Amino acid sequence: MAVEPFHIHVSDEILDDLQYRLHHTRWPEQLEDQGWERGTELSFLKSLVAYWRDHYDWRAQEAWLNLFSQFRCNIEGIDVHFVHERGKGPNPLPIILTHGWPDSYLRYQKIIPLLTDPANHGGDPGDSFDVIVPSLPGFGFSGRANRPGVNNEYVSGIWAQLMTKELGYPKFAAAGGDMGSGVTRYLAANHPELLTGIHLTDIGILRELLNSPDQTSLTEEELRYKKSAAKWISDEGGYMSIQSTRPQTLAYGLSDSPAGVAAWLVEKFRAWSGCGGDLFRCFSKDELLTHIMIYWVTNTIGSSAHMYYDNSHSLPPLGYIQVPTGVALFSQDVLLPPRQWAERNLNITRWTSLPRGGHFAAMEEPELLADELRSFFKAYRT
């Protein structure tokens, strides 16, 4: 399939079914005097679902999403959905931005105009980008893969084909966070000749560090990071263990319950962002629900979890990445790796610590991230 324009239109039947399910949610009990300690808090979720049922307007959000130039093409049997917005400067640099979980391609919508049209946002038109934001396979409006092995490395190969064969860019930039950081690193490892540079907002909980038997070569800061990463996995990584081992079992309940999908996702937006426990400091109700809706209307909450399984069971180790790499760490993100560890694995040419923002930097602090991307890639535009 050649690249074709794509327009979102969810059927009335799907929306009517959603309304029925929201009206007939069966709620669990919650222990007394408990907040979010054991998971998504009941009164918060009831309030969010009531807003979803009675006030949220999908058609308005759908119209807003359709303001972006969207396309689909088939690569290796998978229909890939992506936004492709052209830059307005004299020589835009193409950049592919990769999202993660529990978000969607919507992660990057706020920074698209900041990157494509910097002059209209207080920047230099010479820093403009052609911005490509795909949906990961099995996420949202991209197709599902009906076979195992669709991991970060496999997706990086699809992205290389999308950018070169389908869109005609001989060389481009790449950036990502969360799972998108992994895809971007494999893209740099396997296709360095295609990349001007890569930019990351996290470097992942690297298996090489956690599984390293040799502790003697690690600095004290690296050892502290290893300890904190292991503790975070123990305290917060239950979702990862389930999705990495039994995603199919999880999929039955979440695919049947919109309240269940909301509970599964909003807990992570709260825990990983810089909201300080108040989700609506960082995200509006409509913003959260539109992310949730992208999973619900496409029935991809189950297929998105399968990528955790494939990353856990079939992902090869990464060697040292030679491509110039920029890293921007937002102070309220989940884990903040030491630069020494990053430099063991990446050719770091820019390292920035930012005073605010969490795991969803493009949503929480779009101006800060856009400035970082413009600053880092300025040196590589030639």
N, C-alpha and C positions, 0 to 999 in steps of 0.2 A: 504494500500500500504506500503510495506517495504521500508526502506531507499534505494534509488536508485541514482546512479550517474546522474548528471545533466550537460548538455552542452548547452551553449547559441548559438542559431543560428536563427537570424531574417531573415524572408523570403525576397527575392528580391522584391516581390510584395509590402510589407510594406515599404521598403526603396524607391521604385519608387514612391509610393503614397506620401511619405513625400517630396520627391524632387518636385513633382508637386505642393504641397501646399506651400512650401517655395518659389517657383518661382511665385506664384500667391497670395501672401499675400496682403490683403487690409489694408492699414495703416490708422490709425486715425490721426486727426490733433492734434497739441500740441500748447498751448498758448505761445505767445512770452515771452521771458525772463524767462522761467521756466526750472528748472532742474529736480530734482527728487522729488520736493515738493508734487506733485500730483500723484506720482507713477512712474513707470519705464520710464526713459527718452528716447524719440523717437530716437534720433540719435545713442545712445548707442545700442538700440535694433536692429535698422536697420543694424548696423555694425556687431553685433553678428550673426544675421540671415544670412547676406551675407557670413560670414565665414562658418557658418553651411552648407549653400547651396553649396559653391564653394570649400571649402578646408577640412572640417572635414571628417575624415575617420572612419566610424563606424566599418568597418571590422577589422581595426587595433585595435580599442578599444575592440571590441568583443574578438579578439585573446588574448589581455592582460587580460581581465576579466576571460577568460577560463584557464589561468595559475593557478588560485586558484582551490582547490578541492571543488567542489560544488555538492550538493545533494538535493533531494526532498523526502518528505514522507507525507502521509496523516494523519492528526490528527483531529479528530472530524469533518470530512468532508471537511477540508481545506488542500489543497496542500501547504506545507511549504517548501520554498526554503531556503537553508542555505549554507554558507561556513563552512568547517570543516578542519582546518589545525592542524596537530599534532605538539606538541612541541619537541624540540631536546635536552632537558636537561635530567637529570637523573630521575626526578619524576615530570612531567609537571602537573600543576594545571589546571583543566578544567575551562574555563570562557566563559560565554555567554554575548555578547556585543549587545545591542539593540539600533538601530538608531531612528531617529525621522522624522519630516517633516520640511522643504521641501527637505530633502536629501533622502538617500537610504542606503542600506547596504554598498554602496561604501564609506560611511563616514569613515569606519574603515580599508580600504584596506592598507593605509600607515603604520598602526601600527601593522598589523598582523605579518610581519617578525620580528619586534622589540620584540614582545612578544613570538613568537614561538622559536626564535633563538637568545636570548640575547647575547650569547657568540660571535656571529658574528657581533655584533653591540656595542661592548665595555662593555657588561654586564656580569653578573654571570650566567652560564648555570643552576645553581640551581633555578633561577627565571623564568624558562620557563613555558609557558602555552600551553595547547591545546585550540585553539581559535575557538569558534563557533559564527558565525555572521548570524543570520536569517534575512530574509526580513519580515517585518510585514505583516499580512494578508491584502490583497487588495493593497499592494505596490509591484511594480516591478514583479519579477518572482514568488512570492507567489500567491496562488489562492485567489479569492475573496470570501467573505462570503455572501451568498444570504439570510441573515437574519439579523435583528437588534440585538444590544447588544454586538457586538464585540468591547469591550472597553479595556482599559489598564488591568483591572483585568482579563477579559476573556483571553487575550493574555498571561498573566503571567501563567495561568493554562496550556495553550498549551506549553509554554516554559518548564514548569516543566515536562510535559510528554516527550517532545523532548529530554531533557537532561537525564532523568532517564530510561524511557521505550524504547525509540528508540536508544539512544546512550550508555546507560548502565553506566552512571556516578551516583553513589549513593549520592555524595555530590559535590558541585561545587561553583564557584564564579560567580558573576553577576555584570555588569556595564552598564551604559547608560547615555544618555543625551537627553534633549528635551522630546518627547513622550517616548523615551526609559528610561528616568529617572522614569516616572510614572510606566511603566511596571515593572521595576526593584524593585521599592518600593512595589508594590502589590505582587510581587513574594516573597519578604522578609516577608511581612505581613502574607501571606496565607500559605507559605511553608518554615518557618524558619529552620526546621529540615534538609532541603536539602542544605542550604547555609553556606559556610565558612565565607562570608562577602559580602557586596555590596559596589560599588563605584559609585559616581555620579559627573557629572560636572555641574549640577544645581539641585535645589530641586523643581522646578516648581513654578508657580504663585499659591500658595496654597489657595484653596477655604476657608479653615478654618481661614486663616488670613484675607482675604478680606471680609468675611461674619461675622467676629466675632463682636457681639454687645458689648462685654465687652472690653473696651479700657483701663480700669484701671490697668489690669495686664501686659500690654505691656510696654516695655522699650521705651525710646525716640528713640532709633535706630530702634526698631521694628515699631514704629509709622511712622517714616520717610520712612521705606521700604514699609509699607502698602500704604502710600500716593504715592510714586513713582511707585508702581505696578499699582495702579488705574489710574494714569496719563498715564502710558505706554499703558494700555489697551485702554484708550480713544483715544490716539494719533496714536497708531500703530496696534491696535487689530481688525481693520476692517475685515481682512482675517479670523480671528477667529470667529467673529460674523456670517459671511456668512457661513463658513464651519460647524459651530455648529448649524445652524438653517435651511439653504436651500442648502445643498450640491448637491442635485440632480439638482436644477436649474443651479448652477455654472457649473456642469459637462458637460452640452450640449455645451457651448461655448468653454471650454478648451479642450474637447475631439475632437473638430473639427478643432482646430487651433494650429499648433506647435508654431507659434509666440506668441499666447496667453499663452500657457504653459510656454514658456521661460520668458515672462514678469511677470507672476504670481510668478515664482520661483526665478529669479535672484534678484528681489527687496529685497527678504528676505536674500539671501546670502550677499548682499551689506549692508543691515541695521544691521544685527545681527553679522557679522564677525568683525574682527579687521582690516579691510582693509582701514579704514579712508576715505571712499568714492571712493577709486580706487580698484575695484573688482580684477583687475589682479595683485595687490600686494599679494593677498592671494591665488588666484585660477587661473589656466590657462584656456584658452578658451575651450580646449579639456576636462578638468576636469568638468567644468560647464555643457558643452553640453552632456557629458556622463551621468551625473545625469538626465538631462532633457530627454535624449533618453530612459533611463530606464523607466521613466513614459510614454513616447510617444509610444514606440514599444509594450508595454504591455497594453496600454490603461487603466492605473490605476490612472490617475490624479483625476478622479471622485471618484473612490472607496477609494482612500486614504483620501479624504475629509470626507467621511462618518464616519471615526473613531472619528473625532472631534464631530460630532453629538452624537455618542454613548457615548463618554466620558462626554459630557455635560448633557445627558438625563438619563443615566442609571448607572453611576459610583458611587458605595457606598463610604462613607467617610473612610479615613484611620485612624486607631488608632496609638498609639506609636509603633515604630518598634524597636524590641530588637536586631536584627541582627547587628553585628559590621559594622559601616558605615564610609567610607572615602569620603570626599568631596574635590574636587579641583576646585577652582573658578578662572577662567581666566579673567584678568582685563578688557577686552573689551567686555565681554558678555553683554547680554541684561539687566539683573537685577542681582545684587549681594546681596543675602540675608545676614542678620546678623547671626552670629553664635548662638546667643541666641534663635532666632526663630527656626533654624534648630534643636537645642538641645531639644526643646519642642516636637519634632516629631520623632527624630532619635537618635539612640545610636552612637553618633559621637566619633570615636576613632582616627581619623586623619582629620585635617582641614588645607588645604594649599591654600594660595593666590598666584597666579602666575602672573608675571609682564607683560605678553603679551598673546595675543590670545583671540578669541571671542567664539561665540556660537558653532562653528563647530571645537572644539578643536582638535579632532583626525585628521582632515584634515589640520588645520592651524599650529598646533604645535605638531606633532605626537611624537617627541622625549620627550617633556615635559610630555605629558600624559602617554606615555609608562613608563617613570621613576616613575611617581606617582603610577601607577598600580603595578609595581614591588615592590615599597617600601611599599605600604599599605598592600598588600597580603602576604608579606614575613612573617609576624607574624602569619598568619593563615594557613600556608601550612601543619602543622602537623595535 
